Amino acid sequence: MNFRIIEPGSDLSALVKCYWVLESSKEQTPQKNTIVPDGCMKMIFHYGDPYRHLSDTHNSVLLPRCFVIGQLTKPYLVQPTGKTGTFFVCFHPNGFLPFSSMPIKAMENTAVPLLTLFGKQGQQLEHRILAAQTAEERIDLVEPFLLGRLTDTRTVDHLIRSAVETILTANGQLSVNALSSQAHTHRRQLVRKFAAAIGLSPKQLSKTVRLQAALKTLLTEDVPSLTQLAYQNEYYDQAHFIKDFREFTGLTPKEFYGDRLKMSLIFDTVS
């Protein structure tokens, strides 16, 4: 399995978190992968074989080869149809708004084809990136495309940018009331602006960030007990931690731990 993380150019670094590449044979890829919400929208190009999405009703839907996945609020199950060759553009939580042609909230838990979002320009980008041979070639194609869309001068305002940075710095361990007080704005206004710019409420983003911090701990450290892990991430108690864990992964921590965890983090979490 080949996995790479590449930093964006300086002109896009305020909006794009990173690029990443995942390649593997069908034999090396788990047959079911749980994509866990991480607060970041992604533009995804499957230049290998396509993936299928397994819905809540256990129906299987073939995903487009190229699409933007909206904010996830629940586990998103995918299944490879063959070898994996995937190029991702991972946006900061507040980073996709200036590029979008539709409301961010309307994209929640949905794979939106590039043709739907960007018309013929999106279709042309899709063809060129699928034909490219290296990650560097794909970056050289996607960066001018994104910069060209910044002629639409919509930007995320300072209040949202500052609040997101606070949530990330605190690993999601700050209440919405404390966040709105620190931002010197009313809670309702903050919630409204988050929905429009990010597609999540401040509470949803905080819960997502906090769970991702716990997942990283599970992967990188020896955890003596779930109770200690829960308190370390400022959950009220172990039951609260397990409830949030199941909400975002569909499993208990014990069920999720192991190869499933490692694969899910490869698909979702980048440092």
PyRosetta script that sets phi, psi and omega in degrees:
from pyrosetta import init, pose_from_sequence

init()
pose = pose_from_sequence("MNFRIIEPGSDLSALVKCYWVLESSKEQTPQKNTIVPDGCMKMIFHYGDPYRHLSDTHNSVLLPRCFVIGQLTKPYLVQPTGKTGTFFVCFHPNGFLPFSSMPIKAMENTAVPLLTLFGKQGQQLEHRILAAQTAEERIDLVEPFLLGRLTDTRTVDHLIRSAVETILTANGQLSVNALSSQAHTHRRQLVRKFAAAIGLSPKQLSKTVRLQAALKTLLTEDVPSLTQLAYQNEYYDQAHFIKDFREFTGLTPKEFYGDRLKMSLIFDTVS")
pose.set_psi(1, 133.8)
pose.set_omega(1, -179.6)
pose.set_phi(2, -114.6)
pose.set_psi(2, 122.8)
pose.set_omega(2, -178.5)
pose.set_phi(3, -133.5)
pose.set_psi(3, 124.5)
pose.set_omega(3, -178.8)
pose.set_phi(4, -131.3)
pose.set_psi(4, 143.2)
pose.set_omega(4, 172.3)
pose.set_phi(5, -117.6)
pose.set_psi(5, 130.9)
pose.set_omega(5, -176.1)
pose.set_phi(6, -128.3)
pose.set_psi(6, 132.6)
pose.set_omega(6, -179.6)
pose.set_phi(7, -76.1)
pose.set_psi(7, 147.2)
pose.set_omega(7, 177.9)
pose.set_phi(8, -77.1)
pose.set_psi(8, 166.0)
pose.set_omega(8, 172.9)
pose.set_phi(9, -65.6)
pose.set_psi(9, 158.7)
pose.set_omega(9, -174.1)
pose.set_phi(10, -61.0)
pose.set_psi(10, -29.2)
pose.set_omega(10, -178.1)
pose.set_phi(11, -67.1)
pose.set_psi(11, -21.5)
pose.set_omega(11, -177.2)
pose.set_phi(12, -114.8)
pose.set_psi(12, -2.0)
pose.set_omega(12, -170.7)
pose.set_phi(13, -64.5)
pose.set_psi(13, -22.2)
pose.set_omega(13, 178.0)
pose.set_phi(14, -74.8)
pose.set_psi(14, -17.5)
pose.set_omega(14, -176.6)
pose.set_phi(15, -116.2)
pose.set_psi(15, -37.0)
pose.set_omega(15, -179.3)
pose.set_phi(16, -100.5)
pose.set_psi(16, 124.7)
pose.set_omega(16, -179.0)
pose.set_phi(17, -75.2)
pose.set_psi(17, -45.5)
pose.set_omega(17, -179.1)
pose.set_phi(18, -175.0)
pose.set_psi(18, 169.8)
pose.set_omega(18, 167.0)
pose.set_phi(19, -109.3)
pose.set_psi(19, 148.1)
pose.set_omega(19, 173.4)
pose.set_phi(20, -145.6)
pose.set_psi(20, 152.6)
pose.set_omega(20, -174.9)
pose.set_phi(21, -125.4)
pose.set_psi(21, 134.1)
pose.set_omega(21, 176.0)
pose.set_phi(22, -129.1)
pose.set_psi(22, 123.3)
pose.set_omega(22, 178.3)
pose.set_phi(23, -133.1)
pose.set_psi(23, 135.4)
pose.set_omega(23, 175.7)
pose.set_phi(24, -164.4)
pose.set_psi(24, 157.2)
pose.set_omega(24, 175.0)
pose.set_phi(25, -75.2)
pose.set_psi(25, 164.3)
pose.set_omega(25, 178.8)
pose.set_phi(26, -60.7)
pose.set_psi(26, -36.1)
pose.set_omega(26, -177.7)
pose.set_phi(27, -67.6)
pose.set_psi(27, -28.0)
pose.set_omega(27, -178.3)
pose.set_phi(28, -86.9)
pose.set_psi(28, -9.7)
pose.set_omega(28, -173.1)
pose.set_phi(29, -104.0)
pose.set_psi(29, 125.3)
pose.set_omega(29, 176.3)
pose.set_phi(30, -54.9)
pose.set_psi(30, 144.7)
pose.set_omega(30, -175.2)
pose.set_phi(31, -72.9)
pose.set_psi(31, -18.6)
pose.set_omega(31, 173.5)
pose.set_phi(32, -135.4)
pose.set_psi(32, 125.5)
pose.set_omega(32, -178.9)
pose.set_phi(33, -119.7)
pose.set_psi(33, 128.6)
pose.set_omega(33, 178.7)
pose.set_phi(34, -93.1)
pose.set_psi(34, 113.2)
pose.set_omega(34, 174.9)
pose.set_phi(35, -88.8)
pose.set_psi(35, 115.9)
pose.set_omega(35, -175.4)
pose.set_phi(36, -94.3)
pose.set_psi(36, 136.2)
pose.set_omega(36, 177.5)
pose.set_phi(37, -52.5)
pose.set_psi(37, 135.8)
pose.set_omega(37, 177.8)
pose.set_phi(38, -132.7)
pose.set_psi(38, 6.3)
pose.set_omega(38, 176.6)
pose.set_phi(39, 83.2)
pose.set_psi(39, 3.1)
pose.set_omega(39, -176.6)
pose.set_phi(40, -118.9)
pose.set_psi(40, 124.8)
pose.set_omega(40, 172.5)
pose.set_phi(41, -76.9)
pose.set_psi(41, 153.6)
pose.set_omega(41, -175.5)
pose.set_phi(42, -138.1)
pose.set_psi(42, 140.7)
pose.set_omega(42, 169.0)
pose.set_phi(43, -97.2)
pose.set_psi(43, 123.5)
pose.set_omega(43, -168.9)
pose.set_phi(44, -122.6)
pose.set_psi(44, 132.7)
pose.set_omega(44, 179.1)
pose.set_phi(45, -123.7)
pose.set_psi(45, 114.0)
pose.set_omega(45, 177.3)
pose.set_phi(46, -93.5)
pose.set_psi(46, 93.8)
pose.set_omega(46, 177.2)
pose.set_phi(47, -87.6)
pose.set_psi(47, -10.0)
pose.set_omega(47, 169.5)
pose.set_phi(48, -87.7)
pose.set_psi(48, -145.5)
pose.set_omega(48, 176.0)
pose.set_phi(49, -78.9)
pose.set_psi(49, 150.9)
pose.set_omega(49, -177.6)
pose.set_phi(50, -69.8)
pose.set_psi(50, 168.8)
pose.set_omega(50, 176.2)
pose.set_phi(51, -111.5)
pose.set_psi(51, 158.9)
pose.set_omega(51, 173.0)
pose.set_phi(52, -111.1)
pose.set_psi(52, 149.6)
pose.set_omega(52, 174.5)
pose.set_phi(53, -104.5)
pose.set_psi(53, 128.8)
pose.set_omega(53, 177.6)
pose.set_phi(54, -97.4)
pose.set_psi(54, 114.4)
pose.set_omega(54, -173.6)
pose.set_phi(55, -80.4)
pose.set_psi(55, 175.3)
pose.set_omega(55, 178.8)
pose.set_phi(56, -60.1)
pose.set_psi(56, -27.5)
pose.set_omega(56, -179.8)
pose.set_phi(57, -91.1)
pose.set_psi(57, 9.9)
pose.set_omega(57, 177.9)
pose.set_phi(58, 70.0)
pose.set_psi(58, 13.0)
pose.set_omega(58, 171.6)
pose.set_phi(59, -78.2)
pose.set_psi(59, 152.5)
pose.set_omega(59, -177.7)
pose.set_phi(60, -112.7)
pose.set_psi(60, 127.0)
pose.set_omega(60, -178.9)
pose.set_phi(61, -123.3)
pose.set_psi(61, 129.2)
pose.set_omega(61, 177.7)
pose.set_phi(62, -70.9)
pose.set_psi(62, 124.6)
pose.set_omega(62, 180.0)
pose.set_phi(63, -77.6)
pose.set_psi(63, 152.8)
pose.set_omega(63, 172.5)
pose.set_phi(64, -60.9)
pose.set_psi(64, 157.4)
pose.set_omega(64, 176.3)
pose.set_phi(65, -68.8)
pose.set_psi(65, -31.9)
pose.set_omega(65, -177.1)
pose.set_phi(66, -135.2)
pose.set_psi(66, 127.1)
pose.set_omega(66, -175.5)
pose.set_phi(67, -163.2)
pose.set_psi(67, 169.4)
pose.set_omega(67, 169.3)
pose.set_phi(68, -110.2)
pose.set_psi(68, 129.2)
pose.set_omega(68, 176.6)
pose.set_phi(69, -94.3)
pose.set_psi(69, 124.8)
pose.set_omega(69, -179.7)
pose.set_phi(70, -70.1)
pose.set_psi(70, 178.9)
pose.set_omega(70, 179.2)
pose.set_phi(71, -59.5)
pose.set_psi(71, 132.9)
pose.set_omega(71, 178.4)
pose.set_phi(72, -94.0)
pose.set_psi(72, 135.5)
pose.set_omega(72, 175.8)
pose.set_phi(73, -116.9)
pose.set_psi(73, 4.2)
pose.set_omega(73, -179.7)
pose.set_phi(74, -155.6)
pose.set_psi(74, 165.7)
pose.set_omega(74, 179.5)
pose.set_phi(75, -61.3)
pose.set_psi(75, 142.8)
pose.set_omega(75, -177.7)
pose.set_phi(76, -122.4)
pose.set_psi(76, 110.5)
pose.set_omega(76, -174.2)
pose.set_phi(77, -91.9)
pose.set_psi(77, 130.4)
pose.set_omega(77, 178.2)
pose.set_phi(78, -128.3)
pose.set_psi(78, 158.5)
pose.set_omega(78, -175.8)
pose.set_phi(79, -140.6)
pose.set_psi(79, 128.5)
pose.set_omega(79, 178.7)
pose.set_phi(80, -72.0)
pose.set_psi(80, 149.3)
pose.set_omega(80, 173.6)
pose.set_phi(81, -103.4)
pose.set_psi(81, -5.8)
pose.set_omega(81, -179.2)
pose.set_phi(82, -176.5)
pose.set_psi(82, -139.5)
pose.set_omega(82, 179.4)
pose.set_phi(83, -75.6)
pose.set_psi(83, 148.2)
pose.set_omega(83, -179.2)
pose.set_phi(84, -96.8)
pose.set_psi(84, 128.2)
pose.set_omega(84, 169.6)
pose.set_phi(85, -144.0)
pose.set_psi(85, 102.4)
pose.set_omega(85, -171.3)
pose.set_phi(86, -134.3)
pose.set_psi(86, 133.2)
pose.set_omega(86, 176.1)
pose.set_phi(87, -114.5)
pose.set_psi(87, 125.3)
pose.set_omega(87, -177.2)
pose.set_phi(88, -114.4)
pose.set_psi(88, 141.4)
pose.set_omega(88, 163.2)
pose.set_phi(89, -108.2)
pose.set_psi(89, 112.2)
pose.set_omega(89, -177.7)
pose.set_phi(90, -100.1)
pose.set_psi(90, 118.5)
pose.set_omega(90, -177.7)
pose.set_phi(91, -92.6)
pose.set_psi(91, 151.8)
pose.set_omega(91, 169.7)
pose.set_phi(92, -61.4)
pose.set_psi(92, 159.0)
pose.set_omega(92, -178.5)
pose.set_phi(93, -50.7)
pose.set_psi(93, -35.4)
pose.set_omega(93, -180.0)
pose.set_phi(94, -102.5)
pose.set_psi(94, 17.7)
pose.set_omega(94, -167.8)
pose.set_phi(95, -93.9)
pose.set_psi(95, -18.2)
pose.set_omega(95, -173.2)
pose.set_phi(96, -87.5)
pose.set_psi(96, -19.6)
pose.set_omega(96, -174.9)
pose.set_phi(97, -49.9)
pose.set_psi(97, -47.5)
pose.set_omega(97, -176.8)
pose.set_phi(98, -63.4)
pose.set_psi(98, -15.9)
pose.set_omega(98, -176.9)
pose.set_phi(99, -99.8)
pose.set_psi(99, -15.3)
pose.set_omega(99, -169.0)
pose.set_phi(100, -82.2)
pose.set_psi(100, 144.7)
pose.set_omega(100, 176.8)
pose.set_phi(101, -104.7)
pose.set_psi(101, 5.1)
pose.set_omega(101, 178.4)
pose.set_phi(102, -141.5)
pose.set_psi(102, 160.6)
pose.set_omega(102, -178.7)
pose.set_phi(103, -57.6)
pose.set_psi(103, 134.1)
pose.set_omega(103, -178.9)
pose.set_phi(104, -58.8)
pose.set_psi(104, -41.0)
pose.set_omega(104, -177.3)
pose.set_phi(105, -62.6)
pose.set_psi(105, -30.3)
pose.set_omega(105, -178.4)
pose.set_phi(106, -71.2)
pose.set_psi(106, -12.6)
pose.set_omega(106, -177.7)
pose.set_phi(107, -95.2)
pose.set_psi(107, 2.7)
pose.set_omega(107, -174.7)
pose.set_phi(108, -54.8)
pose.set_psi(108, 129.0)
pose.set_omega(108, 176.9)
pose.set_phi(109, 56.6)
pose.set_psi(109, 29.1)
pose.set_omega(109, -174.2)
pose.set_phi(110, -131.3)
pose.set_psi(110, 138.8)
pose.set_omega(110, 172.4)
pose.set_phi(111, -92.6)
pose.set_psi(111, 110.7)
pose.set_omega(111, -175.6)
pose.set_phi(112, -102.3)
pose.set_psi(112, 118.2)
pose.set_omega(112, -179.3)
pose.set_phi(113, -59.2)
pose.set_psi(113, 149.4)
pose.set_omega(113, 179.7)
pose.set_phi(114, -62.0)
pose.set_psi(114, -32.9)
pose.set_omega(114, 178.1)
pose.set_phi(115, -61.2)
pose.set_psi(115, -39.9)
pose.set_omega(115, 179.0)
pose.set_phi(116, -65.9)
pose.set_psi(116, -40.3)
pose.set_omega(116, -176.8)
pose.set_phi(117, -78.5)
pose.set_psi(117, -40.8)
pose.set_omega(117, -167.7)
pose.set_phi(118, -125.0)
pose.set_psi(118, 4.4)
pose.set_omega(118, 178.7)
pose.set_phi(119, 64.9)
pose.set_psi(119, -145.7)
pose.set_omega(119, -176.7)
pose.set_phi(120, -61.8)
pose.set_psi(120, -33.1)
pose.set_omega(120, 177.9)
pose.set_phi(121, -62.6)
pose.set_psi(121, -39.8)
pose.set_omega(121, 176.8)
pose.set_phi(122, -65.9)
pose.set_psi(122, -39.2)
pose.set_omega(122, 178.9)
pose.set_phi(123, -65.0)
pose.set_psi(123, -41.2)
pose.set_omega(123, 178.1)
pose.set_phi(124, -64.5)
pose.set_psi(124, -41.9)
pose.set_omega(124, 177.9)
pose.set_phi(125, -61.6)
pose.set_psi(125, -42.7)
pose.set_omega(125, 179.1)
pose.set_phi(126, -56.9)
pose.set_psi(126, -50.1)
pose.set_omega(126, -178.3)
pose.set_phi(127, -61.5)
pose.set_psi(127, -41.2)
pose.set_omega(127, -176.9)
pose.set_phi(128, -69.8)
pose.set_psi(128, -41.5)
pose.set_omega(128, -179.2)
pose.set_phi(129, -70.0)
pose.set_psi(129, -37.4)
pose.set_omega(129, 178.0)
pose.set_phi(130, -66.2)
pose.set_psi(130, -28.2)
pose.set_omega(130, -179.8)
pose.set_phi(131, -85.5)
pose.set_psi(131, -16.3)
pose.set_omega(131, -178.9)
pose.set_phi(132, -67.2)
pose.set_psi(132, 156.8)
pose.set_omega(132, -173.4)
pose.set_phi(133, -104.7)
pose.set_psi(133, -19.8)
pose.set_omega(133, -176.2)
pose.set_phi(134, -136.1)
pose.set_psi(134, 162.7)
pose.set_omega(134, 176.6)
pose.set_phi(135, -62.2)
pose.set_psi(135, -38.2)
pose.set_omega(135, -179.2)
pose.set_phi(136, -63.6)
pose.set_psi(136, -39.7)
pose.set_omega(136, 176.9)
pose.set_phi(137, -64.1)
pose.set_psi(137, -39.3)
pose.set_omega(137, -179.5)
pose.set_phi(138, -67.6)
pose.set_psi(138, -38.8)
pose.set_omega(138, 177.0)
pose.set_phi(139, -64.5)
pose.set_psi(139, -40.4)
pose.set_omega(139, 179.2)
pose.set_phi(140, -64.5)
pose.set_psi(140, -20.6)
pose.set_omega(140, 176.8)
pose.set_phi(141, -90.0)
pose.set_psi(141, -41.4)
pose.set_omega(141, -173.1)
pose.set_phi(142, -78.0)
pose.set_psi(142, -31.5)
pose.set_omega(142, -177.7)
pose.set_phi(143, -65.6)
pose.set_psi(143, -47.3)
pose.set_omega(143, 176.6)
pose.set_phi(144, -62.0)
pose.set_psi(144, -34.1)
pose.set_omega(144, 177.9)
pose.set_phi(145, -62.3)
pose.set_psi(145, -48.3)
pose.set_omega(145, -179.4)
pose.set_phi(146, -66.2)
pose.set_psi(146, -43.8)
pose.set_omega(146, 179.3)
pose.set_phi(147, -62.2)
pose.set_psi(147, -35.1)
pose.set_omega(147, 178.3)
pose.set_phi(148, -64.8)
pose.set_psi(148, -31.7)
pose.set_omega(148, 179.5)
pose.set_phi(149, -78.3)
pose.set_psi(149, -12.1)
pose.set_omega(149, 178.0)
pose.set_phi(150, -76.6)
pose.set_psi(150, -0.4)
pose.set_omega(150, 171.4)
pose.set_phi(151, -64.9)
pose.set_psi(151, -23.1)
pose.set_omega(151, 167.1)
pose.set_phi(152, -77.2)
pose.set_psi(152, 112.7)
pose.set_omega(152, -166.7)
pose.set_phi(153, -83.5)
pose.set_psi(153, 12.6)
pose.set_omega(153, 176.0)
pose.set_phi(154, -60.7)
pose.set_psi(154, 132.0)
pose.set_omega(154, 176.8)
pose.set_phi(155, -135.8)
pose.set_psi(155, 159.5)
pose.set_omega(155, 174.7)
pose.set_phi(156, -76.6)
pose.set_psi(156, 129.4)
pose.set_omega(156, -174.3)
pose.set_phi(157, -71.2)
pose.set_psi(157, 167.1)
pose.set_omega(157, -174.2)
pose.set_phi(158, -60.7)
pose.set_psi(158, -37.1)
pose.set_omega(158, -178.3)
pose.set_phi(159, -59.9)
pose.set_psi(159, -46.4)
pose.set_omega(159, -179.7)
pose.set_phi(160, -66.2)
pose.set_psi(160, -45.2)
pose.set_omega(160, -179.3)
pose.set_phi(161, -59.4)
pose.set_psi(161, -43.7)
pose.set_omega(161, -179.6)
pose.set_phi(162, -66.9)
pose.set_psi(162, -41.2)
pose.set_omega(162, -179.2)
pose.set_phi(163, -65.8)
pose.set_psi(163, -39.4)
pose.set_omega(163, 177.9)
pose.set_phi(164, -63.7)
pose.set_psi(164, -44.5)
pose.set_omega(164, 178.8)
pose.set_phi(165, -60.7)
pose.set_psi(165, -38.0)
pose.set_omega(165, 178.7)
pose.set_phi(166, -65.0)
pose.set_psi(166, -43.9)
pose.set_omega(166, 179.0)
pose.set_phi(167, -61.8)
pose.set_psi(167, -44.4)
pose.set_omega(167, -179.5)
pose.set_phi(168, -65.8)
pose.set_psi(168, -42.9)
pose.set_omega(168, -179.8)
pose.set_phi(169, -63.3)
pose.set_psi(169, -36.8)
pose.set_omega(169, -178.0)
pose.set_phi(170, -87.8)
pose.set_psi(170, 6.1)
pose.set_omega(170, -176.7)
pose.set_phi(171, 52.8)
pose.set_psi(171, 34.7)
pose.set_omega(171, 177.1)
pose.set_phi(172, 75.1)
pose.set_psi(172, 10.6)
pose.set_omega(172, -173.2)
pose.set_phi(173, -97.0)
pose.set_psi(173, 41.0)
pose.set_omega(173, -179.4)
pose.set_phi(174, -133.1)
pose.set_psi(174, 132.9)
pose.set_omega(174, -178.8)
pose.set_phi(175, -70.2)
pose.set_psi(175, 158.6)
pose.set_omega(175, 179.5)
pose.set_phi(176, -65.3)
pose.set_psi(176, -36.4)
pose.set_omega(176, 177.6)
pose.set_phi(177, -62.4)
pose.set_psi(177, -43.5)
pose.set_omega(177, 178.3)
pose.set_phi(178, -65.4)
pose.set_psi(178, -37.9)
pose.set_omega(178, -179.8)
pose.set_phi(179, -65.9)
pose.set_psi(179, -45.8)
pose.set_omega(179, -179.9)
pose.set_phi(180, -67.4)
pose.set_psi(180, -34.5)
pose.set_omega(180, 176.9)
pose.set_phi(181, -65.7)
pose.set_psi(181, -43.0)
pose.set_omega(181, 179.5)
pose.set_phi(182, -65.9)
pose.set_psi(182, -32.1)
pose.set_omega(182, -179.8)
pose.set_phi(183, -85.6)
pose.set_psi(183, -2.9)
pose.set_omega(183, -179.7)
pose.set_phi(184, 56.5)
pose.set_psi(184, 46.8)
pose.set_omega(184, 178.4)
pose.set_phi(185, -144.8)
pose.set_psi(185, 159.0)
pose.set_omega(185, 179.5)
pose.set_phi(186, -71.2)
pose.set_psi(186, 144.9)
pose.set_omega(186, -178.8)
pose.set_phi(187, -54.3)
pose.set_psi(187, -44.6)
pose.set_omega(187, -177.5)
pose.set_phi(188, -63.1)
pose.set_psi(188, -39.5)
pose.set_omega(188, 179.0)
pose.set_phi(189, -65.4)
pose.set_psi(189, -40.3)
pose.set_omega(189, 179.2)
pose.set_phi(190, -64.0)
pose.set_psi(190, -43.6)
pose.set_omega(190, 179.2)
pose.set_phi(191, -62.4)
pose.set_psi(191, -43.8)
pose.set_omega(191, -179.6)
pose.set_phi(192, -62.5)
pose.set_psi(192, -43.7)
pose.set_omega(192, -178.9)
pose.set_phi(193, -69.1)
pose.set_psi(193, -37.2)
pose.set_omega(193, 177.4)
pose.set_phi(194, -62.4)
pose.set_psi(194, -43.7)
pose.set_omega(194, -178.7)
pose.set_phi(195, -60.7)
pose.set_psi(195, -40.7)
pose.set_omega(195, -177.6)
pose.set_phi(196, -74.4)
pose.set_psi(196, -38.6)
pose.set_omega(196, -172.9)
pose.set_phi(197, -91.3)
pose.set_psi(197, -30.5)
pose.set_omega(197, -172.1)
pose.set_phi(198, -117.9)
pose.set_psi(198, -30.3)
pose.set_omega(198, -177.5)
pose.set_phi(199, 90.7)
pose.set_psi(199, 2.2)
pose.set_omega(199, 177.2)
pose.set_phi(200, -131.0)
pose.set_psi(200, 158.0)
pose.set_omega(200, 171.5)
pose.set_phi(201, -81.0)
pose.set_psi(201, 163.2)
pose.set_omega(201, 175.5)
pose.set_phi(202, -57.0)
pose.set_psi(202, -37.7)
pose.set_omega(202, 179.3)
pose.set_phi(203, -65.2)
pose.set_psi(203, -43.2)
pose.set_omega(203, 179.5)
pose.set_phi(204, -63.3)
pose.set_psi(204, -44.4)
pose.set_omega(204, 179.2)
pose.set_phi(205, -64.3)
pose.set_psi(205, -40.8)
pose.set_omega(205, 179.8)
pose.set_phi(206, -63.2)
pose.set_psi(206, -44.1)
pose.set_omega(206, 178.6)
pose.set_phi(207, -62.1)
pose.set_psi(207, -39.4)
pose.set_omega(207, 179.5)
pose.set_phi(208, -65.0)
pose.set_psi(208, -47.5)
pose.set_omega(208, -178.8)
pose.set_phi(209, -64.2)
pose.set_psi(209, -40.7)
pose.set_omega(209, -179.9)
pose.set_phi(210, -65.3)
pose.set_psi(210, -41.4)
pose.set_omega(210, 179.4)
pose.set_phi(211, -67.7)
pose.set_psi(211, -38.4)
pose.set_omega(211, 177.7)
pose.set_phi(212, -61.2)
pose.set_psi(212, -37.1)
pose.set_omega(212, 176.9)
pose.set_phi(213, -63.5)
pose.set_psi(213, -40.2)
pose.set_omega(213, 178.3)
pose.set_phi(214, -66.5)
pose.set_psi(214, -39.6)
pose.set_omega(214, 178.6)
pose.set_phi(215, -62.5)
pose.set_psi(215, -41.5)
pose.set_omega(215, 178.6)
pose.set_phi(216, -63.7)
pose.set_psi(216, -37.6)
pose.set_omega(216, 177.4)
pose.set_phi(217, -63.4)
pose.set_psi(217, -43.6)
pose.set_omega(217, 178.2)
pose.set_phi(218, -59.2)
pose.set_psi(218, -36.8)
pose.set_omega(218, -176.3)
pose.set_phi(219, -78.2)
pose.set_psi(219, -36.0)
pose.set_omega(219, -168.3)
pose.set_phi(220, -106.9)
pose.set_psi(220, -11.9)
pose.set_omega(220, -175.3)
pose.set_phi(221, -130.4)
pose.set_psi(221, 157.1)
pose.set_omega(221, 171.6)
pose.set_phi(222, -80.9)
pose.set_psi(222, 117.5)
pose.set_omega(222, -177.4)
pose.set_phi(223, -105.4)
pose.set_psi(223, 113.4)
pose.set_omega(223, -176.3)
pose.set_phi(224, -65.7)
pose.set_psi(224, -30.1)
pose.set_omega(224, -179.0)
pose.set_phi(225, -159.7)
pose.set_psi(225, 154.0)
pose.set_omega(225, 176.1)
pose.set_phi(226, -66.4)
pose.set_psi(226, -30.6)
pose.set_omega(226, 178.8)
pose.set_phi(227, -62.7)
pose.set_psi(227, -44.3)
pose.set_omega(227, 179.2)
pose.set_phi(228, -65.3)
pose.set_psi(228, -40.5)
pose.set_omega(228, 179.1)
pose.set_phi(229, -63.2)
pose.set_psi(229, -40.5)
pose.set_omega(229, 179.0)
pose.set_phi(230, -62.4)
pose.set_psi(230, -47.5)
pose.set_omega(230, -179.2)
pose.set_phi(231, -68.9)
pose.set_psi(231, -34.1)
pose.set_omega(231, 178.3)
pose.set_phi(232, -61.0)
pose.set_psi(232, -33.0)
pose.set_omega(232, 179.6)
pose.set_phi(233, -101.0)
pose.set_psi(233, 16.6)
pose.set_omega(233, 173.0)
pose.set_phi(234, 60.1)
pose.set_psi(234, 35.9)
pose.set_omega(234, 165.9)
pose.set_phi(235, -77.2)
pose.set_psi(235, 152.3)
pose.set_omega(235, -177.1)
pose.set_phi(236, -60.8)
pose.set_psi(236, -42.9)
pose.set_omega(236, 176.7)
pose.set_phi(237, -161.2)
pose.set_psi(237, -178.4)
pose.set_omega(237, -177.5)
pose.set_phi(238, -63.4)
pose.set_psi(238, -37.5)
pose.set_omega(238, -179.8)
pose.set_phi(239, -62.7)
pose.set_psi(239, -39.9)
pose.set_omega(239, 177.1)
pose.set_phi(240, -63.0)
pose.set_psi(240, -42.8)
pose.set_omega(240, 178.7)
pose.set_phi(241, -61.9)
pose.set_psi(241, -47.4)
pose.set_omega(241, -178.4)
pose.set_phi(242, -64.5)
pose.set_psi(242, -37.3)
pose.set_omega(242, 178.2)
pose.set_phi(243, -60.8)
pose.set_psi(243, -49.6)
pose.set_omega(243, 179.2)
pose.set_phi(244, -65.3)
pose.set_psi(244, -39.0)
pose.set_omega(244, -179.7)
pose.set_phi(245, -60.3)
pose.set_psi(245, -46.2)
pose.set_omega(245, -179.4)
pose.set_phi(246, -67.0)
pose.set_psi(246, -36.7)
pose.set_omega(246, 179.4)
pose.set_phi(247, -59.3)
pose.set_psi(247, -40.9)
pose.set_omega(247, -174.5)
pose.set_phi(248, -94.2)
pose.set_psi(248, -19.7)
pose.set_omega(248, -178.4)
pose.set_phi(249, -116.5)
pose.set_psi(249, -18.1)
pose.set_omega(249, -176.3)
pose.set_phi(250, 80.5)
pose.set_psi(250, 3.9)
pose.set_omega(250, -175.4)
pose.set_phi(251, -139.0)
pose.set_psi(251, 164.9)
pose.set_omega(251, 170.2)
pose.set_phi(252, -80.1)
pose.set_psi(252, 162.5)
pose.set_omega(252, 177.9)
pose.set_phi(253, -55.5)
pose.set_psi(253, -40.0)
pose.set_omega(253, -178.4)
pose.set_phi(254, -66.9)
pose.set_psi(254, -38.7)
pose.set_omega(254, 178.6)
pose.set_phi(255, -68.0)
pose.set_psi(255, -33.4)
pose.set_omega(255, -173.7)
pose.set_phi(256, -82.3)
pose.set_psi(256, -25.3)
pose.set_omega(256, -172.5)
pose.set_phi(257, -65.9)
pose.set_psi(257, 146.4)
pose.set_omega(257, 176.9)
pose.set_phi(258, 114.1)
pose.set_psi(258, -145.6)
pose.set_omega(258, -176.5)
pose.set_phi(259, -61.7)
pose.set_psi(259, -35.4)
pose.set_omega(259, 179.3)
pose.set_phi(260, -61.5)
pose.set_psi(260, -41.9)
pose.set_omega(260, 178.2)
pose.set_phi(261, -61.2)
pose.set_psi(261, -49.4)
pose.set_omega(261, -175.7)
pose.set_phi(262, -61.8)
pose.set_psi(262, -41.8)
pose.set_omega(262, -179.0)
pose.set_phi(263, -68.1)
pose.set_psi(263, -40.9)
pose.set_omega(263, -179.4)
pose.set_phi(264, -62.8)
pose.set_psi(264, -40.3)
pose.set_omega(264, 180.0)
pose.set_phi(265, -67.3)
pose.set_psi(265, -33.1)
pose.set_omega(265, 175.7)
pose.set_phi(266, -63.3)
pose.set_psi(266, -39.5)
pose.set_omega(266, -178.5)
pose.set_phi(267, -75.3)
pose.set_psi(267, -21.9)
pose.set_omega(267, -169.0)
pose.set_phi(268, -123.8)
pose.set_psi(268, -39.5)
pose.set_omega(268, -167.9)
pose.set_phi(269, -106.2)
pose.set_psi(269, 124.7)
pose.set_omega(269, 175.0)
pose.set_phi(270, -124.2)
pose.set_psi(270, 139.7)
pose.set_omega(270, -176.9)
pose.set_phi(271, -84.3)
pose.dump_pdb("model.pdb")
